[in-house]
């Protein structure tokens, strides 16, 4: 049986960049489950699996299709309980929901501003038109305007990661001595920035940078598969 993970890419399918898809890639690697990744551009996503979902990730596991990164993680946990746990119980699920909220409401908005023009430049022409039209309408500014604010937004990002720095004083991962899905949520966000911009937003000796490097090395360094 071949598992298929549908993810997001620009003009180069070798460089999938969606933070939500990276969560699932790490979760599958954590569980030790083989899969084939099929990255597609923005405008092709609605055509995947006969329009199963308007967004990725989508996981096909045999005859079953699952959408949404958190729902996929829950599915993997329930379906493969004999494999390493992604949550370590109900408390880990609650932690992951909290981290998801922090990531999507506080971290992702800053990352979007830092990466939005770079993402546009990674796309082919058809997707560039779609991306520019939808993002500029939503953000109310030209994509180029965000590049001038990078220094300010980088400082905002650093400040919003202070709670993670606090936790890392006591343990190497959000999950404790080892990673859980909560780690992969924030990892996916910073991996998004790394792949789309190559921006070193934090000092190399920052506790968050050191944690991110540990995550990149997990599961045979699957996070480093995209340079």
Number of C-alpha atoms within 10 A of each C-alpha: 8 11 18 17 23 23 27 25 20 22 16 13 15 14 17 24 24 21 25 23 26 25 25 27 23 25 26 20 17 19 19 13 14 12 17 13 18 15 24 20 18 21 13 13 22 14 12 15 12 8 11 15 17 15 17 24 27 25 23 19 15 10 7 8 16 19 18 16 22 19 12 21 22 15 14 21 20 11 10 14 12 9 13 15 19 25 20 13 10 9 10 18 19 13 18 24 16 12 20 20 13 17 20 15 11 15 21 19 13 20 21 19 19 26 23 21 21 19 22 20 15 17 19 14 12 11 19 19 12 14 20 17 13 12 17 13 11 9 11 9 11 14 20 11 11 16 16 10 12 18 11 11 20 19 13 15 19 17 12 16 17 13 10 16 17 12 14 17 10 11 12 16 20 23 19 13 10 12 19 24 29 23 25 29 28 26 25 25 22 22 24 24 25 17 20 23 17 13 14 11 20 15 11 11 9 12 20 21 17 16 19 20 16 15 23 18 12 16 15 10 13 15 21 14 10 12 9
